[in-house]
Amino acid sequence: MQRYFIYLAYDGTAYHGWQIQPNGASVQECLMKALSTLLRREVEVVGAGRTDAGVHASLMVAHFDSDSPLDTVFMTDKLNRLLPPDISVYRLRAVIPEAHARFDATARMYKYYVTTAKSPFNRQYRCRLFQTPDFERMNEAARTLFDYTDFTSFSKLHTDVKTNNCKIMYASWTRVDDVTWVFTIQADRFLRNMVRAIVGTLLEVGRGKLSVEGFRRVIEQKNRCRAGTSVPGNALFLVDVAYPEGLFLNEEREMKD
């Protein structure tokens, strides 16, 4: 068996998230069906994470196994012909047999976009704010995230994870244009609903409803009910997943195999 990492993007608007759902379309299901059609057998696909309903990815990574080595360029083209217009495959990369798209990821990065202007063209990809918050104070609060590892306060309740500890490596608001700002956050792992809950709580800081010290207390209380309301998923994008280079087979070895 040869294992491959598949790099893809998707518009999550029409999907109930990445993970297969009993009563709704998912990105994982679409990808598995396309791969199963091409490889003429049932194919399991494991993603680097699971984005929620309506959340997008400009870069998601998943893995699957093939009975024999594949022509990665040919497969990429064939997959893109089979997949719907809102899912696109960038490339396939051969990896060592034990490589795992989820457990071997060393970092993940998300971006959340907000805008103060009404626009019919980005309404699916921006969260509209009806007043401009204090982004400087929000950045001050965001910097406190580096002082903690337990983010129970920003986790969806009753999840099946063993720990709520995460290491946040980057968290900052930056201006995109006159009416648009983006919150970028990178961590070794994320909890369910974590980014949307952090953004919602930071917006309370920006609106003057919560102080920076109050934001700290929200984290320290480890209680989801103390944090702000989660912002809508349509403005959230998974943008990067990082892995150790040692997982990947180089081109010469791929051709030999």
Buried (B, 14 or more C-beta within 10 A) or exposed (E): EBBBBBBBBBBBBBBBBBBBBEEEEBBBBBBBBBBBEBBEEEBEBBBBBBBBBBBBBBBBBBBBBBEEBBEBEEBBEBBBEBBBEBBBBBEBBBBEEEBBBBEBBEBBBBBBBBBBEEEEEBEEBBBBBEEEBEBEBBBBBBEBBEEBBBBBBBBBEEEEEEEBBBEBBEBBBEEEEEBBBBBBBBBBBBBBBBBBBBBBBBBBBBBEEBBBEBBBEBBEEBEBEBBBEBBBBBBBBBBBBBBEEEBBBEEEEBEEE
